[in-house]
Amino acid sequence: MKELVEKIAALVAEFNKDANAQIENGNKAAGTRARKASLEIEKVMKEFRKVSLEESKK
């Protein structure tokens, strides 16, 4: 579970970097990368929810 949380943190950092590049510099490619990262974050968060529920049942 620790690895999953670290992966989420890395994805969020990547998203923040790209989203800020889009907002501050108008970088369209960074916007595309930010949207892609948001989809990955969504998938990993669903996985985290599943693992977290399993851990809480133990």
N, C-alpha and C positions, 0 to 999 in steps of 0.2 A: 504494500500500500504506500510505503514511503517513496518508492520509485515512481508511482503514479502521481503523487503530489508534486514531486520534483519535475515530472514531465509537464504537468499543468502549469507550474510556475514558469518553465522555459517557454511554453507556448504563449502564455500571457505576456511575457516580456517581449517576445518577437512581435506579437500583435500590437503592443503599445508603441514599439519602435516604428513599425510600418504605418500605423494609424496617425501617429504624430507627424511623420514625414508627409503624409497626404494632406493633413490639415494645415501644417505650417508652410510647406513648400509647394503644395498643389501637385505632388508627385503621383501621377495616375498609376504607375506600376506598383508603387507602395500600397495604394488603395486595393489593388488586386491581391497583393500578398496578404494584406490585413484581412480581407474577406475570406481568403483561403484559410488563414490561421483561425478565424472565428469558427469555421466549420469543423476544423480539427479539435478546437477547444470544446465544441459542443459534443463531439463523439467521446472525447476523453472524460468529460464531466458525467456523461451517462454511464460510462464504465466505472467511474469513481463512485457514483451513487449505488450501483449494483454491488461493488466490493464493500462499500461502507455498510450497507444493509446486512450483508453476509457476516461481516465482522461484529456487528452489534447483536446478532443472534447467538453468538458463541458465548 
